[in-house]
């Protein structure tokens, strides 16, 4: 009986992981089935512990982004209609990473620009804000300025 239960648990984990291929935060990275969070009864797989910690800081926001981007199919039926999304979805220094309202940011021309990490501001923004802004706009990463 224990073997059957173990097999059913492994099959369930495997089926959920098969539906979700990519991390909901580092959106170009494949999931690691050992890195996950339980969100409202749903296992959401991540690529690494960094993403698990990021998710835990703002789970509803990341879940809503995952619904919009369809990165986590098992979240599609959860009502997140009260969660408002930023116009900017991705870090301008790391465009494969999702930002959230509490992400580090700078004010530029009266609007916030979000980054995944504070070090991204120092490395990519501070040396030449005008150039960083121009590149991000050209890449379509700053829809709040459209």
Buried (B, 14 or more C-beta within 10 A) or exposed (E): EEEEEEEEEEEEBEEBBEEBEBBBBBBEBEBBBEBBBEBEEBBBBBBBEBBBEBBEEBBBBBBBBBBEEEBBBBBEEBEBEEBEBBEBBBBBBBBBBBBBEEBBBBEBEEEBBBBBBEEBBEEBBEEEBEEBBEBBBEEEBBEBBE
